[in-house]
Every structure is written in structure tokens, then in C-alpha cells.
Amino acid sequence: MRRRNGTAVSLAFLVTWVLPVLAQEKVILDTDFNTIGDDGQTLIMAAQLDASGVIDLMGVTVVTGNNWLAQETADALRAVERLGIAEKVGVYAGANLPLVHDPRSFEAERLMFGIGEDWATAFHRPQPTEADLVPPPDGFARTAQQRSDTAVDFIVNSVKANPGEVTILAIGPLTNIALAIREHPEIVPLIDRIVYMAGAVDVRGNTTPAAEMNIWIDPEAARIVMRSDIEQAMIPLDVTEITPLSQPDYMRIVAQDGPVQRLLRDSWVGQVLENNADGKVSVYDTLALAYLVDGNFATVTEKRFVDVDVAFGPGYGRTHGYWRAQPTDLLQEVTIVKEFDNDRFFDFYVDLLTRPVPVAGN
């Protein structure tokens, strides 16, 4: 592989954290988008990295997960408009349902296995009609429009047009990527790498005791992608749970005023951290972006042969990370991130979330 971490940076970019000077990386952000949770924060940070020439953010592909596709797409359209990147960075709607898992299966899981799934995913609410969509706090997009290509088409076409140059930052369920691989297997050797926020390797899941949310929503898709012969790195709950946002770093962000700060203060993140000195909030997906641009954010990594449990039962969606090669050539060796340089990461995080944004379309 020709490079791993970003590109030349300006002097202002070097104030609190430093990246290696390497070639620019083309990135597709595949996301179950939310306005100012970890997915929304990741887009804000990626937009600033794109503006600084560290990455080339090619597009945002949306998949059902945190919410239903239509709501996430509406939120993503306003986000790219707010960030002033709507013309360059298109929003592409993808899969509305997982390959196999669906709301009826979810209800069966709860009844049959007694699993108290505790993360309020799309499955907890009915699919919205257009009239049911809830505007972001600053309203629906004024001018940004969903692109005509599907997420799958955009992924396939981008990879084919830039062989060996596209990294997929996968921070939602893996349905879009699995469909792209299954419909066009010829893209597998053309993808540079995939960096995930996904999985719970040696810790408890955050949706069921066995499973992390992004894997649990669509375990079959995760197995397809993770068994593909592509360079892969996983940022699982193992590291995100020990790299939380605390009040001091939150206060560094909201000490300034701007659209990001206002959204953050008014969100559930602000509710947890504003008046609670001991509060902690996981910022899952933002770690995956940090690792993508600089692998040195990770202080402990392991190589594991990874698979996903797709048997419908209490272990549905569990991530298996085997230390030794298994008696099959289906499993891929994946880099598992276990620990981060927390101080350096939060300098990076605060820096990118406090840079001015255009708030286009007002």
C-alpha cells in the first residue's frame, strides 16, 4: 500500500497535533447518520480534514441503523449544507433494510431469547413517511439534494474509477458495502482498505450482551465484508469504551460559539456533560476517522482472524477475533485497535470540532 495517513498540513494544522506528511487519501464515509452524535461529529471532522487537504472526502453513503434511511438522509443533507460541502460531497441513499435482520426478527429475538436490546436503533420506531421526518434543529436542507446514484452505485463507480486509492470509512451497518461486493465482486481487489467502527472483540456488546450495534443490525452483511480479501482495521468497543469524551474536553469545545457548539449543547451529549463533572460520553466513530488519518493514534493493536456469528440466537452478531488462523481460508486477518493515545486524540477532536463552519444555505 502506498500510504496510510494523510498529507501535507498547514502551520495552523500543527498547533495541537501532528500528522505525517504523506499522500492524500480518498475516503467514502458510509454511515447511519445523525446530526451531532458520533456520526455527525465524524462528518464535521472529515469535512475539516478535507478542507485542509488531509483527505479527499468523496461522498457520504447512508444506511439504516441509528434511524431509518429517510431520516438519516434528511439529516445528512442538512449537514453537508451546513458545512458548505454539498456541491463537492454528495449524499447517496443506500439500504433501507438489512440483508436478513429486520424489525420482525428483532421482536422474535426479544421474545425468544429475552434479550433486552438497549440501544434505540431504527427497529424501535416505525418507518417514517416523508410527512413523519423530523427536521434537524436548524431545519431541513434548503438547497442540498440527494444524489441520483444509489450508495452501492457510488461505491462501485468510485472504486473502479480510482483503483487502489479509495478507503471506506464504515461507521454504520455494513449493508451498503456488502451489496456492493456481492453485486460487483470485481471491486474487492480495487479497494485500498476498510476502516470500521464495529464489533466487540473482548468486551460486552452495547446492544445485546453479545453484539455491538453496527454488527448486530446486519450480521450477515458484516460477515460478507469482513471475509473479503481487503486490508481491514477495526475500532471496536474494546477501545471506544476506554476513550470517552469527558466534561473538560467538552467544555473546550463549547467555550466557543458556533453552529457545532449550539448543536452539541442542545443534544443529549450536552445533557450528559454540561453540568456533570463526572459525565462520560463515548464518541465511537470519531476514533475510526482519527485512526484512518494516522495509525499512530493507536497505542495497542492486535492482529486477529475475524468472523461474525450469524446463527439466530443469543449470540447473533457476536464478533469473533481468533488469535490463530482457523481451518478455513475464508477468514481475514484484521488489525484490531485496543488502546488509543487519549490525550493526543482529544486534542485532534477538539481542534476539528472548534473550527469555523460556513452554515451555507441560511
C-alpha positions, 0 to 999 in steps of 0.5 A: 500500500502506498500510504496510510495517513494523510498529507501535507498540513498547514502551520495552523494544522500543527498547533495541537497535533501532528500528522505525517506528511504523506499522500492524500487519501480518498475516503467514502464515509458510509454511515447511519447518520445523525446530526451531532452524535458520533456520526455527525461529529465524524462528518464535521471532522472529515469535512475539516480534514478535507478542507485542509487537504488531509483527505479527499472526502468523496461522498457520504453513503447512508444506511439504516441503523441509528434511524431509518434511511429517510431520516438519516438522509434528511439529516445528512443533507442538512449537514453537508449544507451546513458545512458548505460541502454539498456541491463537492460531497454528495449524499447517496441513499443506500439500504433501507433494510438489512440483508436478513435482520429486520424489525420482525426478527428483532421482536422474535429475538426479544421474545425468544431469547429475552434479550433486552436490546438497549440501544434505540436503533431504527427497529424501535420506531416505525418507518417514517413517511416523508410527512413523519421526518423530523427536521434537524434543529436548524431545519431541513436542507434548503438547497442540498439534494440527494444524489441520483446514484444509489450508495452501492452505485457510488461505491462501485463507480468510485472504486473502479474509477480510482483503483487502489486509492479509495478507503471506506470509512464504515461507521454504520451497518455494513449493508451498503458495502456488502451489496456492493461486493456481492453485486460487483465482486470485481471491486474487492481487489480495487479497494485500498482498505476498510476502516470500521467502527464495529464489533466487540472483540473482548468486551460486552456488546452495547446492544445485546450482551453479545453484539455491538450495534453496527454488527448486530443490525446486519450480521450477515452483511458484516460477515460478507465484508469482513471475509473479503480479501481487503486490508481491514482495521477495526475500532471496536468497543474494546477501545471506544469504551476506554476513550470517552469524551469527558466534561473538560474536553467538552467544555473546550469545545463549547467555550466557543460559539458556533453552529457545532457548539449550539448543536452539541449543547442542545443534544443529549451529549450536552445533557450528559456533560454540561453540568456533570463533572463526572459525565462520560460520553463515548464518541465511537466513530470519531476514533475510526476517522482519527485512526484512518488519518494516522495509525499512530493514534493507536497505542495497542493493536492486535492482529486477529482472524475475524468472523461474525456469528450469524446463527439466530440466537443469543449470540447473533452478531457476536464478533469473533477475533481468533488469535490463530488462523482457523481451518478455513481460508475464508477468514481475514486477518484484521488489525484490531485497535485496543488502546488509543493515545487519549490525550493526543486524540482529544486534542485532534477532536477538539481542534476539528470540532472548534473550527469555523463552519460556513452554515451555507444555505441560511 
